[in-house]
Amino acid sequence: MFSVGPGSAAAPAPARDRKLQPHEQPGSPTFAEREKQKLILCLALAAITLVFYNPVAHDGFIHFDDVSYILNNPAVKAGLTWSTVKWSFTTFASGNWHPLTWLSHALDCQLFGLNPVGHHYVSLLFHAANVVLLFLILEEATALAWPSLIVATIFALHPVNVESVAWAAERKNVLSMFFFLLAMLVYGRYARKGGIPRYLAVNACFVLGMLSKSQIITLPFVLLLWDYWPLRRMFAEKSGFSQTREKLCVPRSLRYLIWEKIPLFAVALVGSLVAMKAQRSADAVRTLEEISLKARLENALVSYANYLRLLVWPRHLAPMYPHPPNGIPLWQIGVSAAVLVTLTGLALRYGLGSTNFQRSQYHRRGYLIVGWLWFLGVLVPMIGIVQVGEQSMADRYAYIPMIGIFIGIVWTAWEITEEKAISKIWVAVPALVFAATLGLLTYHQLGYWRDGETLWRYTLSVTEANYMAHDELALELDKEGRIEDAIPEFLKAESLHKYPLSQVFNIGLYLQRHGHIPEAMRMYEKVVAKTNDPRFRSMAFSQMGAANAQLKDYDQAKAYYHRALEADATNPSALVGSALLAERDGDSDQATEQLGLSTKLKPDDVTLLLLADNLDRSGRSQEAQAARGTAEQLSPDIAQARLNAARIEIFFGLPRAQSFALTQ
């Protein structure tokens, strides 16, 4: 087993076995000077992050999840109440279990209401805090301030991170990352100084992160990599100690380091099981029938290469990258495989050294293998083997994994300058230019998140066959009342994607409600052609009957209602429609029978008023009055019910509208 008490910290090595640290060299800065320099650099990092992300103040909420997370979420809008706390820990809303994220949104609503500026700035502050934490983690673990600063600056300003900051619903990303990095910072200090409180603090930070978003389940794996480099606790010389700044880390066996993290692995296991349960509750997990295992593996391979491309060349970033409708071209799979194999080979060759390396040289370029495995490993839960949602990849998924690539690149450049005695200016200037370029790209990218229409029109301009972008744009346009602009977007989305039949039916209802009858009929015909469910078929036929009545083609409407009742004789809407058409044709008895059956199957005020009018027209006044009395007892608003009944009678071309007369 392992010890987490004070004894697990390393005592300073004897002078003869230990190299002097940089801060112990004559003329080096004092401890106080180093701490002052560190504080200045932290403030500078926070400042540049806030400056380049300033356009976030002009961004609004986006229909894409912001509605369910904030705008239409009563528990969140209520603020930090005890009821909200209980709801946060017991709900699987939106297919997630992240109570700490829900509480952070509730606190925002309590402080800022539904003003998006406050919500966005809190996310930005978390991002700035993550930048500072990343710098501190690297600086404390390596005693190298400048490469640590460069990595943190690139992370701060990379435009791939815009989605995590500018999208209010992605608070879970920056919040979970905050606790992920805080756990790493505390772990570095535990590795040097030991102590049960620090060990428990690492576990507590991990739990808080998992309560924010389960994507950080790879933390134990990352800490094992961190043991290898830069802490150098793994496979180090037994007679020596790793050279971190404040104290030295005791070399440990791999077995010890794994046992040390058993509580973390347990938290990761429980968190992943709860996350899967939450996602399945919302039907967010795609089946193998929907996306085959072969397609998932191909997508994972290509996605790894695409993430690398976006980190190096962040162009055409989008909130939704769809799966290619016709599959991934073979050449893309081949190129992606070649890139990954080559980079893996280089990381192993130069990160682990040759087969006859000396033990003392084992960790020399450990940053290469650690950075590469960090990137590959942290992406595993989001790479699509377990497919959640519709996206093939997402910018937000790169928020943590990208750090590994930045570490590998920056430390390689730094070591080359050390070995070749190259002036640091040759590193500093390109790094500054690159960071400034990233910052300007980020500043520009934030403008696309100004509002939903801007975001989704931009997305359609940089992606192909993106049904979800068409769908989200349609929803934004519908919200603005621009129905005629929204309908073509809904139709385009439906043509690109195999929607569930229930959604196809709903699109038909939307089209019919706004007078696009031919398009609505095509949606209902698709439903009828693709389902054997008699109730669903009856619903579709009934709406086709209503659509023809809307066109005043009453004979065709009657035929469709007949087919609806053949499929399901208890369909109330089909009974009412068929009854009113029968009455229009003079068959009052059939109308009375079908309306009476409908009120028995589904008693409601409007149908009872229609039955009352029918009975009045048949001279059965007492029965009509009884039906109206029942309607008045059932109805929450009898005047509105009378008006609705009159409109239905007019819709079906009846000669009289007694219900309407009663409202005058």
GIRAMO-V216895 format. One record per residue. N is the residue number from 1. SS is DSSP state (helix for helix, strand for strand, loop for the rest). PHI is phi in whole degrees, 0 to 359 (none if undefined). Layout:
n/ss/phi
N/SS/PHI
N/SS/PHI
This chain:
n/ss/phi
1/loop/none
2/loop/231
3/loop/248
4/loop/243
5/loop/279
6/helix/303
7/helix/292
8/helix/282
9/loop/281
10/loop/277
11/loop/282
12/loop/304
13/loop/291
14/loop/305
15/helix/303
16/helix/290
17/helix/259
18/loop/228
19/loop/285
20/loop/292
21/loop/282
22/helix/305
23/helix/285
24/helix/263
25/loop/285
26/loop/303
27/loop/84
28/loop/286
29/loop/298
30/loop/285
31/helix/301
32/helix/297
33/helix/293
34/helix/295
35/helix/294
36/helix/295
37/helix/298
38/helix/297
39/helix/297
40/helix/298
41/helix/293
42/helix/297
43/helix/295
44/helix/296
45/helix/298
46/helix/298
47/helix/295
48/helix/292
49/helix/296
50/helix/293
51/helix/294
52/helix/287
53/loop/266
54/helix/304
55/helix/301
56/helix/299
57/helix/295
58/helix/261
59/loop/272
60/loop/258
61/loop/282
62/loop/247
63/helix/305
64/helix/293
65/helix/79
66/helix/299
67/helix/294
68/helix/287
69/helix/281
70/helix/230
71/helix/298
72/loop/246
73/loop/249
74/helix/301
75/helix/295
76/helix/290
77/helix/295
78/loop/288
79/loop/84
80/loop/277
81/loop/250
82/helix/298
83/helix/298
84/helix/294
85/helix/299
86/helix/297
87/helix/300
88/helix/300
89/helix/271
90/helix/241
91/loop/262
92/loop/250
93/helix/305
94/helix/61
95/helix/73
96/loop/223
97/loop/238
98/loop/217
99/helix/303
100/helix/293
101/helix/294
102/helix/301
103/helix/293
104/helix/293
105/helix/294
106/helix/297
107/helix/296
108/helix/301
109/helix/296
110/helix/292
111/helix/275
112/helix/241
113/loop/65
114/loop/254
115/loop/282
116/helix/296
117/helix/301
118/helix/298
119/helix/299
120/helix/292
121/helix/290
122/helix/296
123/helix/299
124/helix/296
125/helix/295
126/helix/295
127/helix/298
128/helix/298
129/helix/296
130/helix/296
131/helix/299
132/helix/296
133/helix/299
134/helix/299
135/helix/300
136/helix/296
137/helix/300
138/helix/293
139/helix/294
140/helix/290
141/helix/282
142/helix/246
143/loop/61
144/loop/240
145/helix/286
146/helix/288
147/helix/296
148/helix/297
149/helix/295
150/helix/295
151/helix/300
152/helix/296
153/helix/293
154/helix/298
155/helix/298
156/helix/299
157/helix/253
158/loop/292
159/helix/295
160/helix/300
161/helix/277
162/helix/302
163/helix/302
164/helix/292
165/helix/266
166/helix/276
167/loop/264
168/helix/303
169/helix/292
170/helix/268
171/helix/308
172/helix/302
173/helix/289
174/helix/288
175/helix/288
176/helix/295
177/helix/298
178/helix/302
179/helix/286
180/helix/301
181/helix/290
182/helix/297
183/helix/298
184/helix/294
185/helix/297
186/helix/294
187/helix/297
188/helix/300
189/helix/286
190/helix/297
191/helix/298
192/helix/273
193/helix/248
194/loop/70
195/loop/106
196/helix/299
197/helix/303
198/helix/292
199/helix/298
200/helix/294
201/helix/295
202/helix/300
203/helix/295
204/helix/296
205/helix/298
206/helix/295
207/helix/299
208/helix/298
209/helix/296
210/helix/293
211/loop/285
212/loop/260
213/loop/189
214/helix/284
215/helix/297
216/helix/271
217/helix/299
218/helix/276
219/helix/307
220/helix/303
221/helix/297
222/helix/297
223/helix/292
224/helix/295
225/helix/298
226/helix/295
227/helix/296
228/helix/288
229/loop/211
230/loop/264
231/loop/290
232/loop/59
233/loop/277
234/strand/265
235/loop/62
236/loop/277
237/loop/298
238/loop/294
239/loop/271
240/loop/235
241/strand/224
242/strand/288
243/loop/257
244/loop/269
245/loop/292
246/loop/278
247/loop/218
248/loop/259
249/strand/270
250/strand/287
251/loop/298
252/strand/229
253/loop/286
254/helix/299
255/helix/299
256/helix/299
257/helix/294
258/helix/289
259/helix/300
260/helix/300
261/loop/254
262/helix/304
263/helix/301
264/helix/292
265/helix/297
266/helix/295
267/helix/298
268/helix/298
269/helix/295
270/helix/298
271/helix/299
272/helix/291
273/helix/294
274/helix/295
275/helix/298
276/helix/295
277/helix/297
278/helix/296
279/helix/292
280/helix/291
281/helix/296
282/loop/258
283/loop/55
284/loop/273
285/strand/275
286/loop/280
287/loop/277
288/loop/291
289/loop/290
290/loop/283
291/loop/225
292/loop/292
293/helix/298
294/helix/300
295/helix/296
296/helix/292
297/helix/295
298/helix/297
299/helix/296
300/helix/299
301/helix/299
302/helix/290
303/helix/296
304/helix/304
305/helix/294
306/helix/292
307/helix/299
308/helix/299
309/helix/298
310/helix/292
311/helix/290
312/helix/272
313/loop/225
314/loop/284
315/loop/242
316/loop/59
317/loop/288
318/loop/211
319/loop/285
320/loop/213
321/strand/253
322/strand/283
323/loop/292
324/loop/301
325/loop/297
326/loop/250
327/loop/85
328/loop/275
329/loop/302
330/helix/299
331/helix/294
332/helix/293
333/helix/296
334/helix/296
335/helix/296
336/helix/297
337/helix/298
338/helix/297
339/helix/297
340/helix/293
341/helix/296
342/helix/297
343/helix/293
344/helix/295
345/helix/299
346/helix/295
347/helix/296
348/helix/291
349/helix/295
350/helix/265
351/helix/276
352/helix/256
353/loop/85
354/loop/282
355/loop/291
356/loop/253
357/loop/294
358/loop/278
359/helix/304
360/helix/291
361/helix/261
362/loop/301
363/loop/261
364/loop/305
365/loop/244
366/helix/298
367/helix/298
368/helix/291
369/helix/289
370/helix/294
371/helix/298
372/helix/290
373/helix/292
374/helix/302
375/helix/299
376/helix/295
377/helix/287
378/helix/292
379/loop/281
380/helix/307
381/helix/296
382/helix/249
383/loop/278
384/loop/106
385/loop/296
386/loop/263
387/loop/276
388/strand/244
389/loop/85
390/loop/255
391/strand/284
392/strand/276
393/strand/197
394/loop/204
395/helix/303
396/helix/297
397/helix/290
398/helix/272
399/helix/304
400/helix/270
401/helix/302
402/helix/300
403/helix/301
404/helix/300
405/helix/295
406/helix/297
407/helix/298
408/helix/300
409/helix/290
410/helix/292
411/helix/291
412/helix/297
413/helix/298
414/helix/295
415/helix/293
416/helix/299
417/helix/295
418/helix/292
419/helix/293
420/loop/268
421/loop/55
422/loop/278
423/loop/300
424/loop/297
425/helix/298
426/helix/287
427/helix/264
428/helix/296
429/helix/294
430/helix/299
431/helix/296
432/helix/294
433/helix/296
434/helix/296
435/helix/296
436/helix/295
437/helix/297
438/helix/299
439/helix/299
440/helix/293
441/helix/295
442/helix/297
443/helix/304
444/helix/290
445/helix/297
446/helix/298
447/helix/296
448/helix/288
449/helix/267
450/loop/300
451/loop/203
452/helix/297
453/helix/298
454/helix/300
455/helix/297
456/helix/281
457/helix/293
458/helix/298
459/helix/300
460/helix/295
461/helix/281
462/helix/244
463/loop/230
464/loop/241
465/loop/49
466/loop/264
467/helix/297
468/helix/291
469/helix/296
470/helix/298
471/helix/295
472/helix/293
473/helix/296
474/helix/299
475/helix/295
476/helix/296
477/helix/293
478/helix/297
479/helix/300
480/loop/275
481/loop/82
482/loop/266
483/helix/298
484/helix/294
485/helix/279
486/helix/286
487/helix/301
488/helix/300
489/helix/289
490/helix/299
491/helix/294
492/helix/294
493/helix/299
494/helix/293
495/helix/286
496/helix/265
497/loop/224
498/loop/274
499/loop/290
500/loop/301
501/helix/300
502/helix/298
503/helix/288
504/helix/300
505/helix/299
506/helix/295
507/helix/297
508/helix/299
509/helix/300
510/helix/298
511/helix/296
512/helix/296
513/helix/299
514/loop/256
515/loop/86
516/loop/265
517/helix/293
518/helix/302
519/helix/294
520/helix/296
521/helix/300
522/helix/296
523/helix/294
524/helix/294
525/helix/297
526/helix/295
527/helix/297
528/helix/299
529/helix/287
530/helix/246
531/loop/231
532/loop/252
533/loop/288
534/helix/299
535/helix/293
536/helix/292
537/helix/298
538/helix/297
539/helix/299
540/helix/295
541/helix/298
542/helix/299
543/helix/292
544/helix/294
545/helix/296
546/helix/297
547/helix/296
548/helix/290
549/helix/296
550/helix/297
551/loop/273
552/loop/65
553/loop/265
554/helix/290
555/helix/295
556/helix/293
557/helix/299
558/helix/299
559/helix/296
560/helix/291
561/helix/296
562/helix/298
563/helix/294
564/helix/296
565/helix/285
566/helix/295
567/helix/286
568/loop/206
569/loop/289
570/loop/253
571/loop/285
572/helix/299
573/helix/294
574/helix/291
575/helix/298
576/helix/295
577/helix/299
578/helix/296
579/helix/296
580/helix/291
581/helix/289
582/helix/295
583/helix/296
584/helix/298
585/loop/274
586/loop/94
587/loop/266
588/helix/293
589/helix/296
590/helix/298
591/helix/298
592/helix/297
593/helix/298
594/helix/287
595/helix/293
596/helix/297
597/helix/296
598/helix/297
599/helix/291
600/helix/286
601/helix/288
602/loop/214
603/loop/294
604/loop/213
605/helix/297
606/helix/294
607/helix/295
608/helix/296
609/helix/292
610/helix/296
611/helix/296
612/helix/299
613/helix/298
614/helix/298
615/helix/294
616/helix/300
617/helix/292
618/loop/266
619/loop/80
620/loop/256
621/helix/295
622/helix/295
623/helix/296
624/helix/297
625/helix/295
626/helix/297
627/helix/296
628/helix/293
629/helix/298
630/helix/296
631/helix/299
632/helix/295
633/helix/290
634/helix/279
635/loop/280
636/loop/281
637/loop/209
638/helix/294
639/helix/296
640/helix/293
641/helix/297
642/helix/297
643/helix/295
644/helix/296
645/helix/297
646/helix/298
647/helix/296
648/helix/294
649/helix/298
650/helix/296
651/helix/303
652/loop/268
653/loop/75
654/loop/287
655/loop/287
656/loop/235
657/loop/222
658/helix/300
659/helix/297
660/helix/295
661/helix/297
662/helix/292
663/loop/272
664/loop/278
